[in-house]
Amino acid sequence: MPISVAAPTDRRGIAPQLRSLVALVLARLGRRTGDVAIVLADDAITRALNRDWRRMDHATDVITFAYDEHEPDAATRPVTGDLVVSMDRVRVQAKRWRVSEPEELARLVIHGALHLCGHDHMRAAERRVMRAYEDAAMEEAAGTIAAMAERWERRSRPGARTARPVRPSARRPAVARSREKRPGKRR
């Protein structure tokens, strides 16, 4: 099953690395890949999704919609769902945590993939488990993140085409279908 990526034109070159990050998380957890959509959006989109599905009226860095999370056999099914990342939050958080934007994006994609697999961080013990999974995946994905950073820099040079993040309604990616699904989780 495919892992699709909807990204602004200036970030479409990192789609293979984003797919690799999700595949890495699923493989580490022994899960099969179903239909997974990664959407690089902006604060307006994540705020609307957060407000509509979680009744929280603020932007979020990543929000996920796992299609089968409430099914009794969810842990044995292929992982299917949408993972929406705010590129506005990527920029802000990269500065805050003093990491590169590609590194912060990688962490958020890994974090979202863990949510799609059923992990959460509402309790301290859950947070420790998720952080350990994130750290291990980030370490294993160092080469992928380096490749993503290289492509990122190529597109960030003067004269490179830039565009606003893709709005789900513009191409009707899988996240548009998620409005009919269950509420999501966020970091």
WOKA-V156247 format. One record per residue. N is the residue number from 1. RES is the residue in three letters. PHI is phi as a letter, one per 30 degrees, with the letter a starting at -180 (* if undefined). NEAR is the number of other C-alpha atoms within 12 Angstrom. D_CENTER is the distance of its C-alpha to the mean C-alpha in whole Angstrom. Layout:
n=N res=RES phi=PHI near=NEAR d_center=D_CENTER
n=N res=RES phi=PHI near=NEAR d_center=D_CENTER
This chain:
n=1 res=MET phi=* near=15 d_center=17
n=2 res=PRO phi=d near=21 d_center=15
n=3 res=ILE phi=c near=33 d_center=11
n=4 res=SER phi=c near=32 d_center=11
n=5 res=VAL phi=b near=37 d_center=10
n=6 res=ALA phi=c near=37 d_center=11
n=7 res=ALA phi=b near=33 d_center=11
n=8 res=PRO phi=d near=28 d_center=14
n=9 res=THR phi=e near=23 d_center=17
n=10 res=ASP phi=d near=25 d_center=17
n=11 res=ARG phi=b near=36 d_center=14
n=12 res=ARG phi=d near=28 d_center=14
n=13 res=GLY phi=d near=24 d_center=16
n=14 res=ILE phi=c near=34 d_center=13
n=15 res=ALA phi=e near=33 d_center=12
n=16 res=PRO phi=e near=24 d_center=14
n=17 res=GLN phi=d near=35 d_center=12
n=18 res=LEU phi=d near=43 d_center=8
n=19 res=ARG phi=d near=35 d_center=10
n=20 res=SER phi=d near=34 d_center=12
n=21 res=LEU phi=d near=42 d_center=9
n=22 res=VAL phi=d near=49 d_center=8
n=23 res=ALA phi=d near=36 d_center=12
n=24 res=LEU phi=d near=33 d_center=13
n=25 res=VAL phi=d near=39 d_center=12
n=26 res=LEU phi=d near=36 d_center=13
n=27 res=ALA phi=d near=20 d_center=16
n=28 res=ARG phi=d near=24 d_center=17
n=29 res=LEU phi=c near=28 d_center=17
n=30 res=GLY phi=i near=17 d_center=19
n=31 res=ARG phi=c near=24 d_center=17
n=32 res=ARG phi=d near=26 d_center=17
n=33 res=THR phi=d near=31 d_center=15
n=34 res=GLY phi=c near=27 d_center=15
n=35 res=ASP phi=d near=29 d_center=14
n=36 res=VAL phi=b near=39 d_center=10
n=37 res=ALA phi=c near=42 d_center=9
n=38 res=ILE phi=c near=48 d_center=6
n=39 res=VAL phi=b near=47 d_center=7
n=40 res=LEU phi=c near=45 d_center=8
n=41 res=ALA phi=b near=41 d_center=10
n=42 res=ASP phi=b near=33 d_center=12
n=43 res=ASP phi=d near=31 d_center=14
n=44 res=ALA phi=d near=27 d_center=16
n=45 res=ILE phi=d near=35 d_center=14
n=46 res=THR phi=d near=40 d_center=11
n=47 res=ARG phi=d near=28 d_center=15
n=48 res=ALA phi=d near=25 d_center=16
n=49 res=LEU phi=d near=40 d_center=14
n=50 res=ASN phi=d near=31 d_center=14
n=51 res=ARG phi=d near=23 d_center=18
n=52 res=ASP phi=d near=22 d_center=19
n=53 res=TRP phi=c near=24 d_center=17
n=54 res=ARG phi=c near=23 d_center=17
n=55 res=ARG phi=h near=15 d_center=20
n=56 res=MET phi=c near=19 d_center=19
n=57 res=ASP phi=c near=17 d_center=20
n=58 res=HIS phi=a near=24 d_center=18
n=59 res=ALA phi=d near=30 d_center=14
n=60 res=THR phi=b near=35 d_center=11
n=61 res=ASP phi=d near=39 d_center=9
n=62 res=VAL phi=b near=45 d_center=6
n=63 res=ILE phi=b near=50 d_center=7
n=64 res=THR phi=b near=49 d_center=7
n=65 res=PHE phi=b near=44 d_center=11
n=66 res=ALA phi=d near=42 d_center=12
n=67 res=TYR phi=d near=34 d_center=15
n=68 res=ASP phi=c near=29 d_center=17
n=69 res=GLU phi=d near=28 d_center=17
n=70 res=HIS phi=c near=18 d_center=20
n=71 res=GLU phi=d near=14 d_center=22
n=72 res=PRO phi=d near=9 d_center=25
n=73 res=ASP phi=c near=12 d_center=24
n=74 res=ALA phi=e near=20 d_center=20
n=75 res=ALA phi=d near=23 d_center=20
n=76 res=THR phi=c near=20 d_center=22
n=77 res=ARG phi=d near=25 d_center=20
n=78 res=PRO phi=d near=29 d_center=17
n=79 res=VAL phi=d near=41 d_center=14
n=80 res=THR phi=b near=39 d_center=13
n=81 res=GLY phi=l near=45 d_center=11
n=82 res=ASP phi=c near=46 d_center=8
n=83 res=LEU phi=b near=51 d_center=4
n=84 res=VAL phi=c near=57 d_center=5
n=85 res=VAL phi=c near=50 d_center=5
n=86 res=SER phi=d near=44 d_center=9
n=87 res=MET phi=d near=37 d_center=10
n=88 res=ASP phi=d near=27 d_center=13
n=89 res=ARG phi=d near=32 d_center=12
n=90 res=VAL phi=e near=33 d_center=11
n=91 res=ARG phi=d near=24 d_center=14
n=92 res=VAL phi=d near=21 d_center=16
n=93 res=GLN phi=d near=24 d_center=14
n=94 res=ALA phi=d near=22 d_center=15
n=95 res=LYS phi=d near=16 d_center=19
n=96 res=ARG phi=d near=13 d_center=19
n=97 res=TRP phi=c near=15 d_center=18
n=98 res=ARG phi=h near=14 d_center=20
n=99 res=VAL phi=b near=19 d_center=17
n=100 res=SER phi=d near=24 d_center=16
n=101 res=GLU phi=d near=32 d_center=14
n=102 res=PRO phi=d near=37 d_center=12
n=103 res=GLU phi=d near=37 d_center=12
n=104 res=GLU phi=d near=33 d_center=11
n=105 res=LEU phi=d near=44 d_center=8
n=106 res=ALA phi=e near=46 d_center=8
n=107 res=ARG phi=d near=42 d_center=8
n=108 res=LEU phi=d near=44 d_center=5
n=109 res=VAL phi=d near=49 d_center=3
n=110 res=ILE phi=d near=48 d_center=7
n=111 res=HIS phi=e near=43 d_center=7
n=112 res=GLY phi=d near=46 d_center=5
n=113 res=ALA phi=d near=52 d_center=7
n=114 res=LEU phi=d near=47 d_center=9
n=115 res=HIS phi=d near=41 d_center=9
n=116 res=LEU phi=d near=47 d_center=10
n=117 res=CYS phi=d near=43 d_center=12
n=118 res=GLY phi=j near=35 d_center=14
n=119 res=HIS phi=d near=34 d_center=14
n=120 res=ASP phi=b near=28 d_center=14
n=121 res=HIS phi=b near=22 d_center=16
n=122 res=MET phi=d near=15 d_center=18
n=123 res=ARG phi=c near=11 d_center=21
n=124 res=ALA phi=e near=11 d_center=22
n=125 res=ALA phi=d near=13 d_center=22
n=126 res=GLU phi=d near=18 d_center=19
n=127 res=ARG phi=d near=20 d_center=17
n=128 res=ARG phi=d near=16 d_center=19
n=129 res=VAL phi=d near=19 d_center=18
n=130 res=MET phi=d near=31 d_center=15
n=131 res=ARG phi=d near=23 d_center=15
n=132 res=ALA phi=d near=20 d_center=18
n=133 res=TYR phi=d near=31 d_center=15
n=134 res=GLU phi=e near=34 d_center=13
n=135 res=ASP phi=d near=23 d_center=16
n=136 res=ALA phi=d near=21 d_center=17
n=137 res=ALA phi=d near=34 d_center=14
n=138 res=MET phi=d near=31 d_center=14
n=139 res=GLU phi=d near=21 d_center=17
n=140 res=GLU phi=d near=22 d_center=17
n=141 res=ALA phi=c near=31 d_center=15
n=142 res=ALA phi=e near=22 d_center=17
n=143 res=GLY phi=d near=18 d_center=18
n=144 res=THR phi=d near=30 d_center=15
n=145 res=ILE phi=d near=34 d_center=14
n=146 res=ALA phi=d near=22 d_center=18
n=147 res=ALA phi=d near=24 d_center=18
n=148 res=MET phi=d near=32 d_center=15
n=149 res=ALA phi=d near=27 d_center=16
n=150 res=GLU phi=d near=22 d_center=20
n=151 res=ARG phi=d near=25 d_center=18
n=152 res=TRP phi=e near=27 d_center=17
n=153 res=GLU phi=d near=20 d_center=20
n=154 res=ARG phi=e near=20 d_center=22
n=155 res=ARG phi=d near=22 d_center=20
n=156 res=SER phi=c near=20 d_center=21
n=157 res=ARG phi=d near=13 d_center=25
n=158 res=PRO phi=e near=9 d_center=27
n=159 res=GLY phi=j near=9 d_center=28
n=160 res=ALA phi=d near=15 d_center=24
n=161 res=ARG phi=d near=15 d_center=23
n=162 res=THR phi=b near=19 d_center=21
n=163 res=ALA phi=a near=19 d_center=19
n=164 res=ARG phi=d near=21 d_center=17
n=165 res=PRO phi=e near=29 d_center=14
n=166 res=VAL phi=d near=33 d_center=14
n=167 res=ARG phi=c near=31 d_center=15
n=168 res=PRO phi=e near=33 d_center=14
n=169 res=SER phi=d near=17 d_center=18
n=170 res=ALA phi=d near=18 d_center=19
n=171 res=ARG phi=b near=17 d_center=18
n=172 res=ARG phi=h near=16 d_center=17
n=173 res=PRO phi=d near=29 d_center=14
n=174 res=ALA phi=e near=33 d_center=13
n=175 res=VAL phi=d near=42 d_center=12
n=176 res=ALA phi=d near=24 d_center=15
n=177 res=ARG phi=d near=19 d_center=17
n=178 res=SER phi=d near=29 d_center=15
n=179 res=ARG phi=d near=27 d_center=17
n=180 res=GLU phi=c near=15 d_center=20
n=181 res=LYS phi=c near=22 d_center=18
n=182 res=ARG phi=d near=23 d_center=17
n=183 res=PRO phi=e near=27 d_center=16
n=184 res=GLY phi=c near=39 d_center=12
n=185 res=LYS phi=b near=38 d_center=11
n=186 res=ARG phi=b near=39 d_center=10
n=187 res=ARG phi=d near=35 d_center=10
